[in-house]
Amino acid sequence: MSAEGSSTAAAKPSHNQVLFWGCFIALITTSFAFVGRLSLLNVWAAEFSLDPAETGRLAGIGIWPFAVSIIGFSLFIDRIGYKTAMIVAFIGHLTWTVMAVTAYYVEDKEVGFQLLYWGSLIVSLANGSVEAFINPVVATMFSDAKTKWLNILHAGWPAGLVVTGLFVMGVDAYDAGAESVTPWAVKVGVIGLPTLIYFIMLIGQSFPESERVAAGVSYRDMLREFGIGGALVVGFLLTLQLMDFFSGGDTATLALWQKLMFIGIGVGVVAAFGAYTRSIGNPMLLFLILIMMPLATTEIGTDGWITAIMEGAAENIPEGVPFHPAMVLVYTSAIMLVLRFFAGPLVHLVSPLGLLAISAILAIGGLTWLSSAQAIGILGAATLYGVGKTFFWPTMLGVVSEQCPRGGAFTLNAISGIGMLAVGTLGFPYIGILQSDAQKSALVASEELNEALPGLVENDKLQPVTPKASYEVLKYTAIDDAALTSLIEEEAGSAEAATELKEKVKSVRDRSNQKALLTMAAFPTFMLVCYLILVIYFRTKGGYKAEVLTHDPGEKADEFAGGVAAAVE
């Protein structure tokens, strides 16, 4: 029994309301951390001389540790209690606030970068701690309508994106007419406000006992749902992340024995899990894990890069028309915020899988259009993409909770952890690589630059490049900024001409980033195929049914109208 075992899902409605909205604000806090960091990616890239993939690595350190805390807590959260995870999250968010603000004011750039880097790791652990308790708490409180209430809960994510995005845009608008620029510490320090609010709301609350514990499902049976298959995915991603983390981003510097040691850790995780559970895992859960990785990259990865990507589109906006690169993120998040409150009727109308398939189609169209949209077209493309991504994450959690209830808090949180681990380890750097590739292609295709810089291209390939690798498995060539600058200065002939050429090169590179979104459409395309497979599978079994834990083997299953219930023996 959990530390709050005396409380049950049958708690008073007023208690449930306070607990639910406290969880909602805690989730808002995680998006404050997300936008506060990622709205400054380009600022930090310039300040610390980072290429796109290296910038993606800085973004990733604020993402992948989420998986460590959410999966780690989920292993024993039923024993220590949800409130403990909440307190850990509060401490982490408060620590990040102090470190991020301090990073701005220290004179030593290396020290400032280290504060941001390690602070990003801490805030990511805090964000994972938040999800470790809010998802099972809400799924337990509203066990008869999980998908609906998980969607409403996760409206807190876009709510935070909207509030923080508007704040960032407001600060930038103020700076445009002010004599001095507002310190970027303000954009990351604002997270302190919701941090204090959710702590005050939740510290005095009693948390419910999980559905899995109440039904008497053993700890071993809970882990058997995840099994060797799930552990294999975690072990692989964890191994890549450890290699990157301890090599400082350059895995080529690792000795063979070090690589073998990290591989051994990954293998050890899988072996230990297999020895304890003796189960390959629930096939349905393993298939959903396969979908969750591109899903996380489609939603979280794109959200993380969209502001930086859309900066290049600003050049094509007619003069006098207000535009801020963060407007796309704020606008699509506002769409998500509103629509997630109406997920219940939609789920009843088309079923969870039908809703996910439709969402994938809209996301494909939105990303494809957004990759080339200009001026007013950006609004239309962003609308399509915003509607498409709205229901991905919470509806997937609802499906996991309905199809794998024996996994309790662990499977519900582990799939979120895998999604975040995948996007932090591979997704963010990969999107950075896509941008780097788009920039190289744009420079090669620019006739004006090729005429001004004869040594820029040879054999239809950009020359000022250097080979790199991210997370050992992503091999790429990045534009060598130092070599490119040297080439410009050699060919320009004067300082004025060099400055003009540099501006032209920057303009071409910035505008090209938007084209990377076209390649991103491959992720929701893969997801659509998987959802259609699931739709066909459930139709062969009489339709989608949600499994419900019960002690009564004679309990009948009800017909599903957006979540059919069937008892699990």
C-alpha positions in Angstrom: 0.0 0.0 0.0 1.2 3.5 -0.8 2.1 6.2 1.7 -1.2 7.8 1.0 -3.0 4.4 1.1 -5.8 5.7 3.3 -7.1 7.8 0.5 -8.9 6.2 -2.4 -10.3 7.1 -5.8 -13.6 7.7 -4.1 -12.3 10.8 -2.4 -14.6 13.8 -2.0 -15.3 15.7 -5.2 -13.9 18.9 -3.7 -10.7 17.1 -2.8 -10.5 15.7 -6.3 -10.9 19.1 -7.8 -8.1 20.7 -5.7 -5.8 17.7 -6.4 -6.6 17.7 -10.1 -6.0 21.4 -10.6 -2.8 21.2 -8.6 -1.6 18.5 -11.0 -2.7 20.7 -13.9 -0.6 23.6 -12.7 2.3 21.3 -12.0 2.2 20.3 -15.7 2.0 24.0 -16.7 5.2 24.5 -14.8 7.0 21.8 -17.0 6.0 23.7 -20.1 7.3 27.0 -18.5 10.6 25.2 -18.3 10.3 23.9 -21.8 9.6 27.3 -23.5 11.8 29.3 -21.2 14.8 27.2 -22.3 14.0 26.6 -26.0 12.9 30.2 -26.8 16.6 31.0 -26.0 18.2 28.3 -28.2 19.4 30.8 -30.8 20.6 33.3 -28.2 22.6 30.6 -26.4 23.9 29.2 -29.7 25.4 32.6 -30.5 26.6 33.2 -27.0 28.4 29.9 -26.7 29.3 29.3 -30.4 27.2 26.1 -30.9 26.4 24.5 -34.3 22.7 23.3 -34.9 23.4 19.7 -33.7 25.3 21.0 -30.6 22.4 23.3 -29.9 20.2 20.3 -30.2 22.3 18.6 -27.6 21.8 21.4 -25.2 18.1 21.2 -25.9 18.3 17.4 -25.4 19.9 17.6 -21.9 16.7 19.3 -20.8 14.6 16.4 -22.2 16.1 13.0 -21.8 16.7 13.0 -18.0 12.9 13.3 -17.9 12.9 9.6 -18.7 15.3 8.8 -15.9 13.1 10.3 -13.2 9.7 9.3 -14.6 10.7 5.6 -15.1 12.8 5.6 -11.9 10.0 7.0 -9.7 7.5 4.7 -11.4 9.4 1.6 -10.2 8.6 2.4 -6.5 6.2 5.4 -6.5 3.4 3.1 -5.2 5.5 2.5 -2.1 6.9 6.0 -1.4 3.7 7.8 -2.4 2.9 10.4 -5.0 3.5 13.3 -2.7 7.2 12.4 -2.4 7.6 12.7 -6.2 5.8 16.1 -6.0 8.2 17.4 -3.4 11.2 16.2 -5.5 9.8 18.0 -8.5 9.4 21.2 -6.5 13.0 21.2 -5.3 14.2 20.5 -8.9 12.2 23.4 -10.4 13.4 25.8 -7.7 17.0 24.7 -8.2 16.7 25.3 -11.9 15.3 28.8 -11.4 18.3 29.8 -9.2 20.9 28.2 -11.6 19.4 29.6 -14.8 19.2 33.2 -13.4 22.8 32.9 -12.0 24.1 31.7 -15.4 23.2 35.1 -17.0 25.1 37.2 -14.5 28.4 35.2 -14.2 31.1 36.8 -16.3 32.9 33.5 -17.2 31.0 32.1 -20.3 32.2 28.6 -19.6 30.8 28.7 -16.0 27.5 30.2 -17.4 27.2 27.4 -19.9 27.8 24.7 -17.3 25.1 26.3 -15.1 22.7 26.1 -18.0 23.7 22.6 -19.0 23.5 21.0 -15.5 20.5 23.1 -14.6 18.8 21.8 -17.7 19.4 18.3 -16.5 18.0 19.1 -13.0 14.8 20.7 -14.4 14.3 17.8 -16.8 14.5 15.4 -13.8 11.9 17.6 -12.1 9.6 17.6 -15.1 9.8 13.8 -15.1 8.9 13.7 -11.4 5.8 15.8 -12.2 4.6 13.4 -14.8 5.4 10.4 -12.6 2.7 11.4 -10.1 0.1 13.4 -12.2 -0.7 10.7 -14.8 -1.5 7.8 -12.4 -3.2 10.2 -9.9 -5.7 11.4 -12.6 -6.1 7.9 -14.2 -7.0 6.6 -10.8 -9.4 9.4 -9.8 -11.2 9.2 -13.1 -10.8 5.4 -13.9 -14.1 5.3 -15.8 -13.0 8.0 -18.3 -9.3 7.9 -18.4 -8.7 9.2 -22.0 -11.1 12.2 -21.5 -9.5 13.3 -18.2 -5.9 12.7 -19.3 -6.6 14.9 -22.3 -8.0 17.6 -20.0 -5.0 17.2 -17.7 -2.6 17.6 -20.6 -4.3 20.8 -21.6 -2.0 22.1 -18.9 1.0 21.6 -21.2 -0.2 23.9 -24.1 -1.6 26.3 -21.4 1.9 26.8 -20.2 3.2 27.1 -23.7 0.7 29.8 -24.5 1.3 31.8 -21.3 5.1 31.6 -21.5 5.1 32.2 -25.2 3.1 35.3 -24.9 5.4 36.4 -22.1 8.5 35.9 -24.2 6.9 37.8 -27.1 5.9 40.6 -24.8 9.4 40.9 -23.5 10.8 41.0 -27.0 8.2 43.6 -28.1 9.2 45.7 -25.1 12.9 45.4 -25.9 12.2 46.6 -29.5 11.3 50.0 -28.2 13.5 50.2 -25.2 17.0 51.6 -24.8 18.3 48.4 -23.2 17.5 44.7 -23.7 15.8 42.7 -20.9 18.1 40.1 -19.5 17.3 36.6 -20.8 17.4 35.5 -17.2 13.8 36.9 -16.9 12.6 34.4 -19.5 13.8 31.4 -17.6 13.3 32.8 -14.1 9.6 33.2 -14.5 9.1 29.5 -13.9 9.4 30.2 -10.1 5.8 31.5 -10.0 3.9 28.3 -11.0 6.4 26.3 -9.0 5.3 27.9 -5.8 1.6 27.7 -6.7 1.5 24.0 -7.3 3.6 23.3 -4.2 1.2 25.3 -2.0 -1.9 23.6 -3.6 -0.6 20.0 -3.3 1.5 19.9 -0.1 -1.5 19.6 2.1 -3.5 17.1 -0.1 -3.9 13.4 0.3 -3.2 11.4 -2.8 -5.2 8.3 -3.9 -4.0 4.7 -4.0 -3.3 3.5 -7.5 -5.7 1.4 -9.5 -3.2 -1.4 -9.7 -2.5 -1.6 -6.0 -6.3 -1.4 -5.2 -6.9 -4.4 -7.5 -4.2 -6.5 -5.9 -1.9 -6.8 -8.9 1.6 -7.8 -7.7 4.7 -5.7 -8.3 6.2 -8.5 -10.5 3.1 -8.7 -12.6 3.2 -4.9 -13.1 6.8 -5.2 -14.4 5.9 -8.2 -16.6 3.7 -5.9 -18.7 6.8 -3.9 -19.7 9.0 -7.0 -19.9 12.3 -7.6 -21.7 11.0 -5.8 -24.8 10.4 -2.5 -23.0 13.7 -2.9 -21.2 15.5 -3.4 -24.4 14.3 -0.1 -25.8 15.3 1.7 -22.6 18.6 0.0 -22.4 19.5 1.0 -26.0 18.5 4.6 -25.6 20.2 4.7 -22.2 23.5 3.4 -23.6 23.5 6.1 -26.3 22.8 8.8 -23.8 25.5 7.6 -21.4 28.1 7.6 -24.2 27.2 11.1 -25.2 27.0 12.4 -21.6 30.4 11.1 -20.5 32.1 12.0 -23.7 31.0 15.7 -23.6 29.2 15.2 -26.9 32.0 13.7 -28.9 31.7 9.9 -28.6 34.8 9.5 -30.8 36.9 10.4 -27.8 35.7 7.4 -25.8 38.1 4.5 -25.5 36.8 1.0 -26.6 36.7 -0.1 -23.0 34.5 2.8 -22.1 32.0 2.1 -24.9 31.9 -1.5 -23.9 31.2 -0.5 -20.3 28.2 1.6 -21.3 27.0 -1.1 -23.6 27.4 -3.5 -20.6 25.2 -1.2 -18.5 22.4 -1.3 -21.1 22.7 -5.1 -21.4 22.7 -5.4 -17.7 19.4 -3.4 -17.4 17.8 -5.8 -20.0 19.2 -8.9 -18.3 18.1 -7.9 -14.8 14.6 -7.0 -16.0 14.4 -10.3 -17.9 15.6 -12.4 -15.0 13.1 -10.8 -12.6 10.0 -10.7 -14.9 10.7 -13.7 -17.2 8.4 -12.0 -19.7 8.9 -10.5 -23.2 6.2 -7.9 -22.3 2.7 -7.2 -23.3 2.8 -7.2 -27.2 0.3 -4.3 -27.3 2.4 -2.2 -25.0 5.6 -2.9 -27.1 3.8 -1.9 -30.2 2.6 1.4 -28.5 6.2 2.0 -27.4 7.2 1.7 -31.1 4.7 4.5 -32.0 5.5 6.7 -29.0 9.1 7.5 -30.1 8.2 9.2 -33.4 5.1 10.7 -31.7 7.3 12.4 -29.2 9.6 13.7 -31.9 6.6 15.0 -33.9 5.1 16.9 -31.0 7.9 17.7 -28.5 10.8 17.8 -31.0 9.0 20.1 -33.4 7.7 22.3 -30.6 11.2 22.7 -29.3 12.7 23.7 -32.7 9.7 25.6 -34.2 10.6 29.0 -32.9 14.2 28.8 -34.1 13.1 27.3 -37.5 10.4 30.0 -38.1 12.9 32.9 -37.6 13.9 32.5 -41.2 10.3 32.9 -42.4 10.1 36.4 -40.8 12.0 37.8 -43.8 9.1 37.0 -46.1 6.4 38.6 -44.0 5.2 41.9 -45.5 6.4 45.0 -43.8 4.0 46.3 -41.2 2.5 42.8 -40.5 3.3 41.8 -36.9 5.2 38.5 -36.7 7.3 36.8 -34.0 8.8 33.4 -34.6 7.2 32.2 -31.3 3.7 33.0 -32.7 3.5 29.6 -34.4 4.2 27.8 -31.2 1.8 30.0 -29.2 -1.0 29.7 -31.8 -0.7 25.9 -32.2 -0.6 25.6 -28.4 -3.7 27.7 -28.0 -5.5 25.3 -30.4 -4.3 22.3 -28.3 -5.4 24.0 -25.1 -9.0 24.5 -26.3 -9.5 21.2 -28.1 -8.1 19.0 -25.3 -11.0 20.0 -23.2 -13.3 18.5 -25.8 -11.5 15.2 -26.2 -14.3 13.3 -24.4 -17.0 13.8 -27.1 -14.5 13.2 -29.9 -13.3 9.9 -28.4 -16.9 8.8 -28.0 -17.5 9.7 -31.7 -14.5 8.0 -33.4 -12.8 6.0 -30.6 -9.2 6.7 -29.3 -7.5 5.0 -32.3 -9.7 6.7 -34.8 -8.8 10.1 -33.2 -5.1 9.3 -33.3 -5.3 8.2 -37.0 -7.1 11.4 -38.0 -4.6 13.5 -35.9 -1.7 11.8 -37.8 -3.2 12.7 -41.2 -3.6 16.4 -40.1 -0.1 16.5 -38.7 1.3 15.2 -42.0 -0.6 17.9 -44.0 0.4 20.6 -41.5 4.1 19.9 -41.4 4.2 19.5 -45.2 2.5 22.8 -45.8 4.4 24.6 -43.0 7.7 23.6 -44.7 7.0 26.0 -47.5 4.3 28.3 -46.3 4.8 32.1 -46.4 2.9 35.1 -45.0 -0.7 34.2 -44.3 -0.1 30.6 -45.4 1.9 30.1 -42.2 -1.4 30.6 -40.3 -3.3 28.0 -42.3 -0.4 25.5 -42.1 0.0 26.1 -38.3 -3.7 25.6 -37.8 -3.6 22.2 -39.5 -0.5 21.1 -37.6 -1.9 22.4 -34.3 -5.1 20.5 -34.6 -3.2 17.4 -35.7 -0.8 17.3 -32.7 -3.4 18.1 -30.1 -4.5 14.7 -29.1 -1.3 12.7 -29.7 0.3 12.5 -26.3 -2.7 12.3 -23.8 -4.7 9.9 -26.1 -1.7 7.6 -26.3 -1.5 7.6 -22.5 -5.2 6.9 -22.4 -4.8 3.9 -24.7 -1.9 2.6 -22.7 -3.9 3.0 -19.5 -6.9 1.3 -21.0 -5.0 -1.6 -22.7 -2.4 -2.3 -20.1 -4.0 -1.5 -16.7 -2.0 -4.2 -14.9 1.1 -2.2 -15.5 -0.3 0.5 -13.3 1.8 3.7 -12.8 4.9 2.1 -14.3 3.7 1.3 -17.8 1.7 4.6 -18.0 4.8 6.6 -17.1 7.4 4.4 -18.8 5.9 5.0 -22.2 6.1 8.8 -21.6 9.7 8.3 -20.4 10.6 6.4 -23.5 9.1 9.1 -25.7 11.0 11.9 -23.9 14.2 9.8 -23.9 13.9 9.2 -27.6 13.3 12.8 -28.5 16.1 14.0 -26.2 18.6 11.4 -27.3 17.8 11.2 -31.1 14.9 13.6 -31.9 16.3 17.0 -31.1 19.8 16.3 -32.6 18.2 14.8 -35.7 16.0 17.8 -36.3 19.2 19.9 -35.9 20.9 17.7 -38.5 17.9 18.1 -40.9 18.4 21.9 -40.5 22.1 21.6 -41.2 21.4 19.6 -44.3 18.8 22.1 -45.5 21.3 24.9 -44.9 24.0 23.1 -46.9 21.6 22.4 -49.8 20.5 26.1 -49.8 24.1 27.4 -49.9 24.9 25.0 -52.8 21.8 26.1 -54.7 22.5 29.8 -54.3 23.9 31.1 -57.6 24.6 34.5 -56.1 26.8 33.1 -53.4 28.5 30.6 -55.7 29.5 33.5 -57.9 30.8 35.6 -55.0 32.6 32.6 -53.3 34.2 30.4 -56.0 35.5 27.9 -53.3 32.1 27.4 -51.7 31.1 24.4 -53.8 32.9 21.6 -55.5 31.3 18.7 -57.3 27.9 19.9 -56.2 28.9 19.7 -52.5 29.5 22.4 -50.0 33.2 22.5 -49.0 33.5 24.3 -45.6 32.1 21.3 -43.7 33.4 19.0 -41.0 32.3 15.4 -40.2 30.6 14.9 -36.8 28.5 12.4 -34.9 25.7 12.8 -32.4 24.9 10.0 -29.9 27.2 7.6 -31.8 24.6 6.6 -34.3 23.8 10.0 -36.1 26.7 10.6 -38.5 26.6 14.0 -40.3 28.6 16.8 -41.7 28.1 20.3 -40.2 28.9 23.6 -41.8 32.3 24.7 -40.6 31.6 28.3 -39.6 35.2 29.2 -39.1 36.2 27.9 -42.5 33.2 29.6 -44.1 34.1 32.9 -42.5 37.7 32.5 -43.6 36.5 31.8 -47.2 34.3 34.9 -47.1 37.1 37.2 -45.9 39.5 35.8 -48.5 37.1 36.4 -51.4 35.5 39.6 -50.3 38.4 42.0 -50.7 37.1 44.5 -48.1 35.6 44.6 -44.7 32.4 46.1 -46.0 32.0 43.4 -48.7 32.8 40.7 -46.2 30.0 42.0 -43.9 27.6 42.0 -46.8 28.4 38.5 -47.8 28.1 37.2 -44.3 24.6 38.7 -44.1 23.6 37.0 -47.4 24.9 33.7 -46.1 23.0 34.1 -42.9 19.8 35.0 -44.7 20.1 31.9 -47.0 20.8 29.6 -44.0 17.9 31.0 -41.9 15.4 30.7 -44.7 16.4 27.1 -45.4 15.6 25.9 -41.9 11.9 25.9 -42.6 12.3 23.2 -45.3 13.5 20.7 -42.6 9.8 20.4 -41.6 9.0 18.5 -44.8 11.3 15.6 -43.7 9.6 15.7 -40.3 6.3 14.7 -41.9 7.8 11.1 -42.2 7.2 10.6 -38.4 3.4 11.1 -38.4 3.3 9.1 -41.6 4.8 6.1 -39.8 2.4 6.7 -36.9 -0.6 6.7 -39.3 0.3 3.3 -40.7 0.6 1.9 -37.1 -2.7 3.3 -36.0 -4.4 1.8 -39.1 -2.9 -1.6 -38.2 -4.4 -1.2 -34.7 -7.8 -0.2 -36.0 -7.9 -3.3 -38.2 -6.7 -5.5 -35.3 -9.4 -4.3 -32.9 -12.1 -4.7 -35.6 -11.2 -8.3 -36.0 -11.8 -8.6 -32.2 -15.2 -6.9 -32.3 -14.1 -3.3 -31.7 -11.9 -1.4 -29.3 -12.3 -2.4 -25.7 -10.7 -0.9 -22.6 -9.6 -3.6 -20.1 -10.6 -2.8 -16.5 -9.0 -4.4 -13.4 -11.5 -6.1 -11.1 -11.5 -8.7 -8.4 -14.8 -10.0 -9.8 -14.2 -12.6 -12.6 -17.9 -12.6 -13.3 -18.2 -8.9 -14.0 -19.6 -8.2 -17.5 -18.0 -6.0 -20.1 -20.0 -2.9 -21.2 -20.2 -1.8 -24.8 -17.7 0.9 -25.5 -18.7 4.3 -26.7 -15.3 5.8 -26.8 -13.8 3.4 -24.3 -15.4 0.0 -24.0 -14.7 -1.7 -20.6 -13.8 -5.4 -20.3 -12.7 -7.0 -17.1 -9.2 -8.3 -16.8 -9.0 -11.6 -15.0 
